[in-house]
């Protein structure tokens, strides 16, 4: 999951994760390292506190169920705005995660976005995008430990 959160969704470049792991290895080479030590390296490479992630997915046992609905609206210029509604269940109210989404458009065009899902319901709308949406894949790459159900809006 950390790898997916560091992944450059435009290029699919994994350099940020490789740097994190290299840093961890070089810092603790021939030494004992704890989960807390790893968390510190992760926070350094994410640029902020990552205790929420470790509390949820390392020390915690809750697995979210995401009920995903989406619809597309057309702008006057003929572009698409994709509206998402994600209902989060089976986890505490303050549970959050950054979930990758793959957007598949006509003509084999794809786009990827990552959105923060938190609380009981998250609503997200994309900026106007050229093209017709053919498929939306929530939790692209199956990179988040969760369950996903699609529902009508």
N, CA, C and O atoms as a GROMACS GRO file, in nm:
protein
  612
    1UNK      N    1   0.083  -0.119   0.000
    1UNK     CA    2   0.000   0.000   0.000
    1UNK      C    3   0.087   0.125   0.000
    1UNK      O    4   0.056   0.223  -0.068
    2UNK      N    5   0.196   0.122   0.075
    2UNK     CA    6   0.287   0.236   0.074
    2UNK      C    7   0.344   0.257  -0.066
    2UNK      O    8   0.354   0.370  -0.114
    3UNK      N    9   0.379   0.149  -0.128
    3UNK     CA   10   0.434   0.155  -0.264
    3UNK      C   11   0.335   0.224  -0.358
    3UNK      O   12   0.374   0.310  -0.438
    4UNK      N   13   0.209   0.187  -0.350
    4UNK     CA   14   0.108   0.246  -0.438
    4UNK      C   15   0.086   0.393  -0.408
    4UNK      O   16   0.058   0.472  -0.498
    5UNK      N   17   0.100   0.432  -0.280
    5UNK     CA   18   0.082   0.573  -0.246
    5UNK      C   19   0.199   0.658  -0.295
    5UNK      O   20   0.183   0.778  -0.318
    6UNK      N   21   0.315   0.597  -0.311
    6UNK     CA   22   0.432   0.671  -0.361
    6UNK      C   23   0.446   0.663  -0.513
    6UNK      O   24   0.526   0.736  -0.572
    7UNK      N   25   0.369   0.578  -0.575
    7UNK     CA   26   0.376   0.557  -0.720
    7UNK      C   27   0.334   0.683  -0.795
    7UNK      O   28   0.231   0.743  -0.764
    8UNK      N   29   0.413   0.722  -0.892
    8UNK     CA   30   0.376   0.833  -0.981
    8UNK      C   31   0.272   0.779  -1.079
    8UNK      O   32   0.305   0.700  -1.167
    9UNK      N   33   0.149   0.822  -1.064
    9UNK     CA   34   0.040   0.766  -1.145
    9UNK      C   35   0.047   0.810  -1.291
    9UNK      O   36  -0.017   0.747  -1.376
   10UNK      N   37   0.121   0.914  -1.323
   10UNK     CA   38   0.134   0.956  -1.462
   10UNK      C   39   0.234   0.871  -1.539
   10UNK      O   40   0.213   0.840  -1.656
   11UNK      N   41   0.342   0.834  -1.472
   11UNK     CA   42   0.449   0.760  -1.540
   11UNK      C   43   0.463   0.616  -1.491
   11UNK      O   44   0.532   0.536  -1.553
   12UNK      N   45   0.397   0.583  -1.379
   12UNK     CA   46   0.408   0.454  -1.310
   12UNK      C   47   0.550   0.432  -1.259
   12UNK      O   48   0.593   0.318  -1.240
   13UNK      N   49   0.622   0.540  -1.236
   13UNK     CA   50   0.758   0.536  -1.186
   13UNK      C   51   0.757   0.506  -1.036
   13UNK      O   52   0.680   0.565  -0.960
   14UNK      N   53   0.844   0.415  -0.994
   14UNK     CA   54   0.850   0.372  -0.855
   14UNK      C   55   0.974   0.421  -0.781
   14UNK      O   56   1.010   0.366  -0.677
   15UNK      N   57   1.040   0.523  -0.833
   15UNK     CA   58   1.164   0.571  -0.773
   15UNK      C   59   1.149   0.614  -0.628
   15UNK      O   60   1.240   0.593  -0.548
   16UNK      N   61   1.036   0.674  -0.593
   16UNK     CA   62   1.018   0.720  -0.454
   16UNK      C   63   1.019   0.603  -0.356
   16UNK      O   64   1.076   0.614  -0.248
   17UNK      N   65   0.957   0.492  -0.393
   17UNK     CA   66   0.956   0.374  -0.304
   17UNK      C   67   1.095   0.312  -0.299
   17UNK      O   68   1.140   0.268  -0.194
   18UNK      N   69   1.161   0.309  -0.412
   18UNK     CA   70   1.297   0.254  -0.414
   18UNK      C   71   1.389   0.336  -0.324
   18UNK      O   72   1.473   0.280  -0.253
   19UNK      N   73   1.374   0.469  -0.327
   19UNK     CA   74   1.455   0.555  -0.240
   19UNK      C   75   1.423   0.530  -0.093
   19UNK      O   76   1.514   0.525  -0.010
   20UNK      N   77   1.297   0.513  -0.061
   20UNK     CA   78   1.256   0.484   0.076
   20UNK      C   79   1.322   0.355   0.124
   20UNK      O   80   1.379   0.352   0.233
   21UNK      N   81   1.313   0.250   0.045
   21UNK     CA   82   1.368   0.122   0.085
   21UNK      C   83   1.521   0.126   0.093
   21UNK      O   84   1.582   0.064   0.181
   22UNK      N   85   1.581   0.199   0.002
   22UNK     CA   86   1.727   0.213   0.005
   22UNK      C   87   1.770   0.287   0.132
   22UNK      O   88   1.867   0.249   0.197
   23UNK      N   89   1.697   0.391   0.165
   23UNK     CA   90   1.725   0.468   0.287
   23UNK      C   91   1.711   0.379   0.410
   23UNK      O   92   1.796   0.382   0.499
   24UNK      N   93   1.605   0.301   0.416
   24UNK     CA   94   1.584   0.211   0.530
   24UNK      C   95   1.698   0.111   0.541
   24UNK      O   96   1.752   0.088   0.649
   25UNK      N   97   1.734   0.052   0.428
   25UNK     CA   98   1.843  -0.046   0.426
   25UNK      C   99   1.974   0.017   0.472
   25UNK      O  100   2.043  -0.038   0.558
   26UNK      N  101   2.009   0.132   0.414
   26UNK     CA  102   2.136   0.196   0.448
   26UNK      C  103   2.139   0.245   0.593
   26UNK      O  104   2.244   0.241   0.658
   27UNK      N  105   2.026   0.291   0.644
   27UNK     CA  106   2.020   0.340   0.782
   27UNK      C  107   2.034   0.227   0.882
   27UNK      O  108   2.097   0.245   0.987
   28UNK      N  109   1.977   0.111   0.854
   28UNK     CA  110   1.974   0.002   0.951
   28UNK      C  111   2.056  -0.120   0.910
   28UNK      O  112   2.039  -0.227   0.967
   29UNK      N  113   2.143  -0.105   0.812
   29UNK     CA  114   2.229  -0.215   0.768
   29UNK      C  115   2.311  -0.264   0.888
   29UNK      O  116   2.378  -0.186   0.956
   30UNK      N  117   2.304  -0.395   0.911
   30UNK     CA  118   2.376  -0.461   1.020
   30UNK      C  119   2.331  -0.413   1.159
   30UNK      O  120   2.406  -0.424   1.256
   31UNK      N  121   2.209  -0.360   1.167
   31UNK     CA  122   2.152  -0.317   1.294
   31UNK      C  123   2.012  -0.377   1.307
   31UNK      O  124   1.954  -0.422   1.208
   32UNK      N  125   1.961  -0.378   1.426
   32UNK     CA  126   1.822  -0.418   1.447
   32UNK      C  127   1.733  -0.299   1.416
   32UNK      O  128   1.765  -0.185   1.450
   33UNK      N  129   1.622  -0.326   1.351
   33UNK     CA  130   1.526  -0.220   1.319
   33UNK      C  131   1.388  -0.263   1.365
   33UNK      O  132   1.350  -0.380   1.350
   34UNK      N  133   1.315  -0.170   1.419
   34UNK     CA  134   1.179  -0.198   1.466
   34UNK      C  135   1.078  -0.143   1.366
   34UNK      O  136   1.113  -0.073   1.270
   35UNK      N  137   0.953  -0.175   1.389
   35UNK     CA  138   0.846  -0.117   1.308
   35UNK      C  139   0.846   0.035   1.323
   35UNK      O  140   0.823   0.107   1.226
   36UNK      N  141   0.871   0.082   1.443
   36UNK     CA  142   0.878   0.226   1.468
   36UNK      C  143   0.990   0.291   1.387
   36UNK      O  144   0.974   0.402   1.336
   37UNK      N  145   1.104   0.221   1.374
   37UNK     CA  146   1.215   0.272   1.292
   37UNK      C  147   1.172   0.284   1.146
   37UNK      O  148   1.204   0.382   1.078
   38UNK      N  149   1.101   0.182   1.099
   38UNK     CA  150   1.053   0.185   0.961
   38UNK      C  151   0.953   0.299   0.942
   38UNK      O  152   0.956   0.368   0.840
   39UNK      N  153   0.866   0.319   1.039
   39UNK     CA  154   0.767   0.427   1.032
   39UNK      C  155   0.836   0.563   1.019
   39UNK      O  156   0.789   0.650   0.945
   40UNK      N  157   0.946   0.583   1.090
   40UNK     CA  158   1.019   0.710   1.081
   40UNK      C  159   1.074   0.733   0.940
   40UNK      O  160   1.069   0.844   0.889
   41UNK      N  161   1.126   0.628   0.878
   41UNK     CA  162   1.178   0.641   0.741
   41UNK      C  163   1.062   0.668   0.645
   41UNK      O  164   1.073   0.750   0.554
   42UNK      N  165   0.951   0.599   0.666
   42UNK     CA  166   0.833   0.621   0.581
   42UNK      C  167   0.787   0.766   0.593
   42UNK      O  168   0.761   0.831   0.492
   43UNK      N  169   0.777   0.817   0.715
   43UNK     CA  170   0.733   0.956   0.736
   43UNK      C  171   0.828   1.054   0.666
   43UNK      O  172   0.783   1.153   0.608
   44UNK      N  173   0.956   1.027   0.672
   44UNK     CA  174   1.055   1.112   0.606
   44UNK      C  175   1.028   1.119   0.455
   44UNK      O  176   1.034   1.227   0.396
   45UNK      N  177   0.999   1.006   0.394
   45UNK     CA  178   0.980   1.002   0.248
   45UNK      C  179   0.841   1.048   0.205
   45UNK      O  180   0.822   1.089   0.090
   46UNK      N  181   0.746   1.041   0.295
   46UNK     CA  182   0.612   1.093   0.264
   46UNK      C  183   0.602   1.240   0.298
   46UNK      O  184   0.509   1.308   0.254
   47UNK      N  185   0.696   1.289   0.375
   47UNK     CA  186   0.696   1.430   0.411
   47UNK      C  187   0.597   1.467   0.520
   47UNK      O  188   0.550   1.580   0.526
   48UNK      N  189   0.564   1.370   0.606
   48UNK     CA  190   0.470   1.400   0.714
   48UNK      C  191   0.441   1.278   0.798
   48UNK      O  192   0.489   1.168   0.771
   49UNK      N  193   0.364   1.299   0.900
   49UNK     CA  194   0.327   1.195   0.995
   49UNK      C  195   0.251   1.082   0.925
   49UNK      O  196   0.153   1.108   0.855
   50UNK      N  197   0.295   0.960   0.943
   50UNK     CA  198   0.227   0.845   0.885
   50UNK      C  199   0.172   0.751   0.992
   50UNK      O  200   0.141   0.635   0.964
   51UNK      N  201   0.159   0.802   1.115
   51UNK     CA  202   0.109   0.718   1.223
   51UNK      C  203  -0.032   0.667   1.192
   51UNK      O  204  -0.067   0.555   1.231
   52UNK      N  205  -0.112   0.746   1.122
   52UNK     CA  206  -0.247   0.702   1.086
   52UNK      C  207  -0.242   0.571   1.007
   52UNK      O  208  -0.321   0.481   1.032
   53UNK      N  209  -0.148   0.561   0.913
   53UNK     CA  210  -0.136   0.441   0.830
   53UNK      C  211  -0.095   0.321   0.915
   53UNK      O  212  -0.156   0.214   0.908
   54UNK      N  213   0.009   0.339   0.996
   54UNK     CA  214   0.058   0.230   1.078
   54UNK      C  215  -0.046   0.189   1.183
   54UNK      O  216  -0.062   0.070   1.209
   55UNK      N  217  -0.117   0.284   1.241
   55UNK     CA  218  -0.222   0.251   1.338
   55UNK      C  219  -0.333   0.169   1.273
   55UNK      O  220  -0.386   0.076   1.334
   56UNK      N  221  -0.368   0.203   1.150
   56UNK     CA  222  -0.477   0.134   1.082
   56UNK      C  223  -0.434  -0.002   1.026
   56UNK      O  224  -0.502  -0.102   1.049
   57UNK      N  225  -0.323  -0.006   0.953
   57UNK     CA  226  -0.289  -0.125   0.876
   57UNK      C  227  -0.178  -0.212   0.935
   57UNK      O  228  -0.162  -0.326   0.891
   58UNK      N  229  -0.103  -0.163   1.030
   58UNK     CA  230   0.001  -0.244   1.091
   58UNK      C  231  -0.045  -0.291   1.229
   58UNK      O  232  -0.040  -0.410   1.260
   59UNK      N  233  -0.090  -0.197   1.311
   59UNK     CA  234  -0.132  -0.231   1.447
   59UNK      C  235  -0.281  -0.264   1.455
   59UNK      O  236  -0.323  -0.332   1.548
   60UNK      N  237  -0.359  -0.216   1.360
   60UNK     CA  238  -0.504  -0.240   1.361
   60UNK      C  239  -0.543  -0.360   1.277
   60UNK      O  240  -0.461  -0.415   1.204
   61UNK      N  241  -0.668  -0.399   1.288
   61UNK     CA  242  -0.717  -0.517   1.215
   61UNK      C  243  -0.839  -0.487   1.129
   61UNK      O  244  -0.892  -0.577   1.064
   62UNK      N  245  -0.884  -0.362   1.126
   62UNK     CA  246  -1.004  -0.328   1.049
   62UNK      C  247  -0.974  -0.327   0.900
   62UNK      O  248  -0.868  -0.281   0.857
   63UNK      N  249  -1.068  -0.378   0.823
   63UNK     CA  250  -1.056  -0.376   0.677
   63UNK      C  251  -1.179  -0.304   0.624
   63UNK      O  252  -1.292  -0.348   0.646
   64UNK      N  253  -1.157  -0.194   0.553
   64UNK     CA  254  -1.272  -0.118   0.504
   64UNK      C  255  -1.347  -0.187   0.391
   64UNK      O  256  -1.288  -0.259   0.310
   65UNK      N  257  -1.477  -0.164   0.389
   65UNK     CA  258  -1.561  -0.198   0.275
   65UNK      C  259  -1.595  -0.066   0.209
   65UNK      O  260  -1.652   0.023   0.272
   66UNK      N  261  -1.560  -0.053   0.082
   66UNK     CA  262  -1.592   0.067   0.005
   66UNK      C  263  -1.707   0.035  -0.089
   66UNK      O  264  -1.697  -0.055  -0.172
   67UNK      N  265  -1.816   0.109  -0.075
   67UNK     CA  266  -1.929   0.098  -0.167
   67UNK      C  267  -1.920   0.217  -0.261
   67UNK      O  268  -1.938   0.332  -0.221
   68UNK      N  269  -1.891   0.187  -0.387
   68UNK     CA  270  -1.855   0.289  -0.484
   68UNK      C  271  -1.967   0.309  -0.587
   68UNK      O  272  -2.018   0.213  -0.645
   69UNK      N  273  -2.002   0.435  -0.606
   69UNK     CA  274  -2.097   0.471  -0.711
   69UNK      C  275  -2.036   0.586  -0.790
   69UNK      O  276  -1.965   0.670  -0.735
   70UNK      N  277  -2.063   0.588  -0.919
   70UNK     CA  278  -2.014   0.699  -1.000
   70UNK      C  279  -2.111   0.729  -1.113
   70UNK      O  280  -2.187   0.644  -1.158
   71UNK      N  281  -2.104   0.852  -1.157
   71UNK     CA  282  -2.185   0.896  -1.270
   71UNK      C  283  -2.105   1.002  -1.344
   71UNK      O  284  -2.014   1.065  -1.288
   72UNK      N  285  -2.139   1.021  -1.469
   72UNK     CA  286  -2.069   1.117  -1.553
   72UNK      C  287  -2.165   1.226  -1.596
   72UNK      O  288  -2.277   1.198  -1.640
   73UNK      N  289  -2.121   1.351  -1.583
   73UNK     CA  290  -2.196   1.466  -1.633
   73UNK      C  291  -2.118   1.529  -1.748
   73UNK      O  292  -1.995   1.531  -1.747
   74UNK      N  293  -2.191   1.579  -1.846
   74UNK     CA  294  -2.128   1.647  -1.960
   74UNK      C  295  -2.129   1.797  -1.939
   74UNK      O  296  -2.227   1.854  -1.890
   75UNK      N  297  -2.018   1.859  -1.977
   75UNK     CA  298  -2.012   2.005  -1.973
   75UNK      C  299  -2.063   2.059  -2.106
   75UNK      O  300  -2.083   1.983  -2.201
   76UNK      N  301  -2.086   2.191  -2.113
   76UNK     CA  302  -2.132   2.252  -2.238
   76UNK      C  303  -2.027   2.239  -2.349
   76UNK      O  304  -2.059   2.250  -2.467
   77UNK      N  305  -1.900   2.216  -2.309
   77UNK     CA  306  -1.793   2.198  -2.408
   77UNK      C  307  -1.779   2.052  -2.451
   77UNK      O  308  -1.691   2.019  -2.530
   78UNK      N  309  -1.865   1.964  -2.400
   78UNK     CA  310  -1.861   1.823  -2.438
   78UNK      C  311  -1.763   1.739  -2.358
   78UNK      O  312  -1.739   1.623  -2.392
   79UNK      N  313  -1.706   1.794  -2.254
   79UNK     CA  314  -1.616   1.717  -2.169
   79UNK      C  315  -1.695   1.645  -2.060
   79UNK      O  316  -1.812   1.674  -2.036
   80UNK      N  317  -1.628   1.551  -1.996
   80UNK     CA  318  -1.693   1.471  -1.892
   80UNK      C  319  -1.641   1.510  -1.754
   80UNK      O  320  -1.521   1.530  -1.734
   81UNK      N  321  -1.732   1.520  -1.661
   81UNK     CA  322  -1.697   1.532  -1.519
   81UNK      C  323  -1.744   1.403  -1.454
   81UNK      O  324  -1.862   1.367  -1.460
   82UNK      N  325  -1.650   1.333  -1.391
   82UNK     CA  326  -1.682   1.206  -1.328
   82UNK      C  327  -1.703   1.233  -1.179
   82UNK      O  328  -1.615   1.284  -1.110
   83UNK      N  329  -1.820   1.197  -1.132
   83UNK     CA  330  -1.857   1.216  -0.993
   83UNK      C  331  -1.854   1.081  -0.922
   83UNK      O  332  -1.913   0.984  -0.969
   84UNK      N  333  -1.784   1.076  -0.810
   84UNK     CA  334  -1.772   0.953  -0.732
   84UNK      C  335  -1.832   0.973  -0.594
   84UNK      O  336  -1.820   1.080  -0.534
   85UNK      N  337  -1.896   0.868  -0.546
   85UNK     CA  338  -1.942   0.863  -0.407
   85UNK      C  339  -1.890   0.732  -0.349
   85UNK      O  340  -1.920   0.624  -0.399
   86UNK      N  341  -1.813   0.744  -0.243
   86UNK     CA  342  -1.758   0.626  -0.178
   86UNK      C  343  -1.810   0.622  -0.036
   86UNK      O  344  -1.785   0.713   0.043
   87UNK      N  345  -1.881   0.516  -0.003
   87UNK     CA  346  -1.927   0.494   0.134
   87UNK      C  347  -1.830   0.396   0.199
   87UNK      O  348  -1.801   0.290   0.144
   88UNK      N  349  -1.781   0.433   0.315
   88UNK     CA  350  -1.683   0.352   0.386
   88UNK      C  351  -1.749   0.286   0.507
   88UNK      O  352  -1.809   0.354   0.590
   89UNK      N  353  -1.736   0.154   0.515
   89UNK     CA  354  -1.798   0.079   0.624
   89UNK      C  355  -1.697  -0.014   0.690
   89UNK      O  356  -1.589  -0.039   0.637
   90UNK      N  357  -1.734  -0.065   0.807
   90UNK     CA  358  -1.657  -0.164   0.883
   90UNK      C  359  -1.528  -0.110   0.945
   90UNK      O  360  -1.442  -0.187   0.987
   91UNK      N  361  -1.514   0.022   0.951
   91UNK     CA  362  -1.396   0.085   1.010
   91UNK      C  363  -1.440   0.204   1.095
   91UNK      O  364  -1.552   0.253   1.079
   92UNK      N  365  -1.353   0.252   1.184
   92UNK     CA  366  -1.388   0.370   1.265
   92UNK      C  367  -1.408   0.494   1.179
   92UNK      O  368  -1.360   0.500   1.065
   93UNK      N  369  -1.477   0.591   1.232
   93UNK     CA  370  -1.510   0.716   1.162
   93UNK      C  371  -1.386   0.788   1.110
   93UNK      O  372  -1.391   0.851   1.004
   94UNK      N  373  -1.274   0.781   1.182
   94UNK     CA  374  -1.154   0.855   1.143
   94UNK      C  375  -1.062   0.777   1.048
   94UNK      O  376  -0.953   0.824   1.017
   95UNK      N  377  -1.104   0.661   1.004
   95UNK     CA  378  -1.024   0.578   0.912
   95UNK      C  379  -1.011   0.649   0.779
   95UNK      O  380  -1.110   0.702   0.726
   96UNK      N  381  -0.890   0.651   0.723
   96UNK     CA  382  -0.871   0.713   0.591
   96UNK      C  383  -0.770   0.633   0.511
   96UNK      O  384  -0.689   0.559   0.566
   97UNK      N  385  -0.778   0.650   0.380
   97UNK     CA  386  -0.682   0.585   0.292
   97UNK      C  387  -0.682   0.659   0.158
   97UNK      O  388  -0.782   0.718   0.119
   98UNK      N  389  -0.569   0.653   0.090
   98UNK     CA  390  -0.557   0.711  -0.043
   98UNK      C  391  -0.570   0.596  -0.142
   98UNK      O  392  -0.486   0.507  -0.147
   99UNK      N  393  -0.675   0.601  -0.222
   99UNK     CA  394  -0.708   0.488  -0.309
   99UNK      C  395  -0.688   0.528  -0.456
   99UNK      O  396  -0.739   0.630  -0.500
  100UNK      N  397  -0.613   0.446  -0.530
  100UNK     CA  398  -0.594   0.474  -0.672
  100UNK      C  399  -0.715   0.430  -0.754
  100UNK      O  400  -0.778   0.328  -0.726
  101UNK      N  401  -0.745   0.509  -0.856
  101UNK     CA  402  -0.859   0.481  -0.944
  101UNK      C  403  -0.811   0.490  -1.088
  101UNK      O  404  -0.742   0.585  -1.126
  102UNK      N  405  -0.848   0.391  -1.166
  102UNK     CA  406  -0.814   0.390  -1.308
  102UNK      C  407  -0.938   0.427  -1.388
  102UNK      O  408  -1.046   0.370  -1.368
  103UNK      N  409  -0.922   0.523  -1.477
  103UNK     CA  410  -1.030   0.568  -1.564
  103UNK      C  411  -0.997   0.522  -1.706
  103UNK      O  412  -0.892   0.557  -1.761
  104UNK      N  413  -1.086   0.444  -1.765
  104UNK     CA  414  -1.064   0.392  -1.899
  104UNK      C  415  -1.160   0.465  -1.993
  104UNK      O  416  -1.281   0.465  -1.973
  105UNK      N  417  -1.102   0.527  -2.096
  105UNK     CA  418  -1.180   0.605  -2.192
  105UNK      C  419  -1.179   0.537  -2.328
  105UNK      O  420  -1.096   0.450  -2.355
  106UNK      N  421  -1.272   0.577  -2.413
  106UNK     CA  422  -1.277   0.527  -2.550
  106UNK      C  423  -1.143   0.551  -2.617
  106UNK      O  424  -1.073   0.648  -2.588
  107UNK      N  425  -1.108   0.461  -2.708
  107UNK     CA  426  -0.982   0.475  -2.780
  107UNK      C  427  -0.862   0.428  -2.699
  107UNK      O  428  -0.750   0.472  -2.725
  108UNK      N  429  -0.885   0.342  -2.603
  108UNK     CA  430  -0.777   0.287  -2.520
  108UNK      C  431  -0.699   0.393  -2.442
  108UNK      O  432  -0.582   0.371  -2.410
  109UNK      N  433  -0.761   0.506  -2.413
  109UNK     CA  434  -0.698   0.608  -2.329
  109UNK      C  435  -0.728   0.575  -2.184
  109UNK      O  436  -0.839   0.535  -2.149
  110UNK      N  437  -0.628   0.594  -2.100
  110UNK     CA  438  -0.649   0.573  -1.957
  110UNK      C  439  -0.596   0.691  -1.878
  110UNK      O  440  -0.506   0.763  -1.922
  111UNK      N  441  -0.652   0.709  -1.764
  111UNK     CA  442  -0.605   0.809  -1.669
  111UNK      C  443  -0.609   0.747  -1.531
  111UNK      O  444  -0.687   0.655  -1.504
  112UNK      N  445  -0.525   0.797  -1.445
  112UNK     CA  446  -0.524   0.747  -1.308
  112UNK      C  447  -0.529   0.865  -1.212
  112UNK      O  448  -0.465   0.968  -1.235
  113UNK      N  449  -0.605   0.848  -1.106
  113UNK     CA  450  -0.612   0.948  -1.000
  113UNK      C  451  -0.601   0.874  -0.867
  113UNK      O  452  -0.617   0.752  -0.860
  114UNK      N  453  -0.573   0.949  -0.763
  114UNK     CA  454  -0.568   0.893  -0.628
  114UNK      C  455  -0.648   0.987  -0.541
  114UNK      O  456  -0.624   1.108  -0.540
  115UNK      N  457  -0.745   0.933  -0.468
  115UNK     CA  458  -0.826   1.020  -0.383
  115UNK      C  459  -0.820   0.972  -0.238
  115UNK      O  460  -0.804   0.854  -0.209
  116UNK      N  461  -0.835   1.069  -0.150
  116UNK     CA  462  -0.841   1.038  -0.008
  116UNK      C  463  -0.985   1.001   0.027
  116UNK      O  464  -1.077   1.079   0.004
  117UNK      N  465  -1.001   0.883   0.080
  117UNK     CA  466  -1.131   0.837   0.126
  117UNK      C  467  -1.127   0.841   0.278
  117UNK      O  468  -1.040   0.781   0.340
  118UNK      N  469  -1.222   0.913   0.338
  118UNK     CA  470  -1.227   0.920   0.484
  118UNK      C  471  -1.369   0.945   0.530
  118UNK      O  472  -1.451   0.999   0.457
  119UNK      N  473  -1.395   0.905   0.652
  119UNK     CA  474  -1.529   0.922   0.706
  119UNK      C  475  -1.627   0.824   0.644
  119UNK      O  476  -1.588   0.732   0.571
  120UNK      N  477  -1.752   0.844   0.674
  120UNK     CA  478  -1.856   0.753   0.625
  120UNK      C  479  -1.880   0.766   0.476
  120UNK      O  480  -1.917   0.670   0.409
  121UNK      N  481  -1.860   0.889   0.423
  121UNK     CA  482  -1.887   0.910   0.280
  121UNK      C  483  -1.790   1.014   0.225
  121UNK      O  484  -1.766   1.118   0.286
  122UNK      N  485  -1.736   0.983   0.109
  122UNK     CA  486  -1.648   1.076   0.038
  122UNK      C  487  -1.710   1.103  -0.098
  122UNK      O  488  -1.746   1.011  -0.171
  123UNK      N  489  -1.722   1.230  -0.132
  123UNK     CA  490  -1.770   1.272  -0.263
  123UNK      C  491  -1.653   1.338  -0.335
  123UNK      O  492  -1.584   1.423  -0.277
  124UNK      N  493  -1.630   1.301  -0.459
  124UNK     CA  494  -1.520   1.357  -0.537
  124UNK      C  495  -1.566   1.377  -0.681
  124UNK      O  496  -1.635   1.292  -0.737
  125UNK      N  497  -1.529   1.489  -0.739
  125UNK     CA  498  -1.558   1.517  -0.881
  125UNK      C  499  -1.428   1.553  -0.951
  125UNK      O  500  -1.348   1.632  -0.900
  126UNK      N  501  -1.407   1.494  -1.067
  126UNK     CA  502  -1.288   1.525  -1.145
  126UNK      C  503  -1.305   1.660  -1.212
  126UNK      O  504  -1.417   1.708  -1.228
  127UNK      N  505  -1.195   1.722  -1.252
  127UNK     CA  506  -1.208   1.837  -1.342
  127UNK      C  507  -1.262   1.786  -1.476
  127UNK      O  508  -1.261   1.665  -1.500
  128UNK      N  509  -1.308   1.874  -1.563
  128UNK     CA  510  -1.357   1.830  -1.694
  128UNK      C  511  -1.247   1.755  -1.771
  128UNK      O  512  -1.133   1.799  -1.779
  129UNK      N  513  -1.286   1.641  -1.827
  129UNK     CA  514  -1.193   1.554  -1.900
  129UNK      C  515  -1.251   1.527  -2.038
  129UNK      O  516  -1.370   1.501  -2.052
  130UNK      N  517  -1.166   1.533  -2.140
  130UNK     CA  518  -1.210   1.500  -2.276
  130UNK      C  519  -1.226   1.349  -2.288
  130UNK      O  520  -1.142   1.273  -2.240
  131UNK      N  521  -1.333   1.306  -2.352
  131UNK     CA  522  -1.352   1.164  -2.378
  131UNK      C  523  -1.468   1.104  -2.302
  131UNK      O  524  -1.518   1.160  -2.205
  132UNK      N  525  -1.509   0.987  -2.352
  132UNK     CA  526  -1.619   0.912  -2.292
  132UNK      C  527  -1.563   0.806  -2.198
  132UNK      O  528  -1.481   0.724  -2.239
  133UNK      N  529  -1.607   0.808  -2.073
  133UNK     CA  530  -1.564   0.708  -1.976
  133UNK      C  531  -1.628   0.574  -2.010
  133UNK      O  532  -1.750   0.564  -2.023
  134UNK      N  533  -1.544   0.471  -2.025
  134UNK     CA  534  -1.595   0.337  -2.051
  134UNK      C  535  -1.595   0.250  -1.926
  134UNK      O  536  -1.680   0.163  -1.910
  135UNK      N  537  -1.497   0.274  -1.838
  135UNK     CA  538  -1.487   0.192  -1.718
  135UNK      C  539  -1.413   0.270  -1.609
  135UNK      O  540  -1.322   0.348  -1.637
  136UNK      N  541  -1.455   0.248  -1.486
  136UNK     CA  542  -1.387   0.305  -1.370
  136UNK      C  543  -1.348   0.189  -1.280
  136UNK      O  544  -1.432   0.108  -1.240
  137UNK      N  545  -1.220   0.181  -1.249
  137UNK     CA  546  -1.170   0.073  -1.164
  137UNK      C  547  -1.124   0.134  -1.032
  137UNK      O  548  -1.020   0.199  -1.025
  138UNK      N  549  -1.203   0.113  -0.929
  138UNK     CA  550  -1.171   0.162  -0.796
  138UNK      C  551  -1.074   0.064  -0.731
  138UNK      O  552  -1.093  -0.057  -0.741
  139UNK      N  553  -0.972   0.115  -0.666
  139UNK     CA  554  -0.864   0.036  -0.608
  139UNK      C  555  -0.784  -0.031  -0.720
  139UNK      O  556  -0.759  -0.152  -0.718
  140UNK      N  557  -0.744   0.050  -0.816
  140UNK     CA  558  -0.660   0.004  -0.926
  140UNK      C  559  -0.536  -0.065  -0.870
  140UNK      O  560  -0.482  -0.025  -0.766
  141UNK      N  561  -0.492  -0.166  -0.938
  141UNK     CA  562  -0.375  -0.247  -0.899
  141UNK      C  563  -0.400  -0.326  -0.771
  141UNK      O  564  -0.308  -0.389  -0.718
  142UNK      N  565  -0.524  -0.323  -0.722
  142UNK     CA  566  -0.561  -0.391  -0.597
  142UNK      C  567  -0.458  -0.362  -0.489
  142UNK      O  568  -0.412  -0.452  -0.418
  143UNK      N  569  -0.423  -0.235  -0.478
  143UNK     CA  570  -0.313  -0.196  -0.391
  143UNK      C  571  -0.354  -0.159  -0.249
  143UNK      O  572  -0.267  -0.137  -0.164
  144UNK      N  573  -0.483  -0.151  -0.222
  144UNK     CA  574  -0.530  -0.120  -0.087
  144UNK      C  575  -0.601  -0.244  -0.032
  144UNK      O  576  -0.685  -0.304  -0.099
  145UNK      N  577  -0.565  -0.279   0.092
  145UNK     CA  578  -0.633  -0.390   0.157
  145UNK      C  579  -0.774  -0.344   0.194
  145UNK      O  580  -0.793  -0.266   0.287
  146UNK      N  581  -0.871  -0.393   0.118
  146UNK     CA  582  -1.010  -0.351   0.137
  146UNK      C  583  -1.101  -0.444   0.059
  146UNK      O  584  -1.056  -0.532  -0.015
  147UNK      N  585  -1.228  -0.423   0.077
  147UNK     CA  586  -1.329  -0.486  -0.007
  147UNK      C  587  -1.398  -0.376  -0.084
  147UNK      O  588  -1.416  -0.265  -0.033
  148UNK      N  589  -1.437  -0.405  -0.208
  148UNK     CA  590  -1.502  -0.305  -0.293
  148UNK      C  591  -1.630  -0.363  -0.349
  148UNK      O  592  -1.634  -0.475  -0.400
  149UNK      N  593  -1.736  -0.284  -0.338
  149UNK     CA  594  -1.864  -0.317  -0.402
  149UNK      C  595  -1.906  -0.196  -0.481
  149UNK      O  596  -1.894  -0.082  -0.434
  150UNK      N  597  -1.955  -0.218  -0.601
  150UNK     CA  598  -2.008  -0.109  -0.683
  150UNK      C  599  -2.159  -0.105  -0.663
  150UNK      O  600  -2.223  -0.209  -0.649
  151UNK      N  601  -2.214   0.015  -0.662
  151UNK     CA  602  -2.357   0.033  -0.648
  151UNK      C  603  -2.402   0.147  -0.738
  151UNK      O  604  -2.320   0.226  -0.785
  152UNK      N  605  -2.532   0.154  -0.762
  152UNK     CA  606  -2.586   0.264  -0.840
  152UNK      C  607  -2.589   0.391  -0.757
  152UNK      O  608  -2.601   0.386  -0.635
  153UNK      N  609  -2.577   0.504  -0.826
  153UNK     CA  610  -2.580   0.633  -0.757
  153UNK      C  611  -2.719   0.661  -0.708
  153UNK      O  612  -2.743   0.765  -0.647
   0.00000   0.00000   0.00000
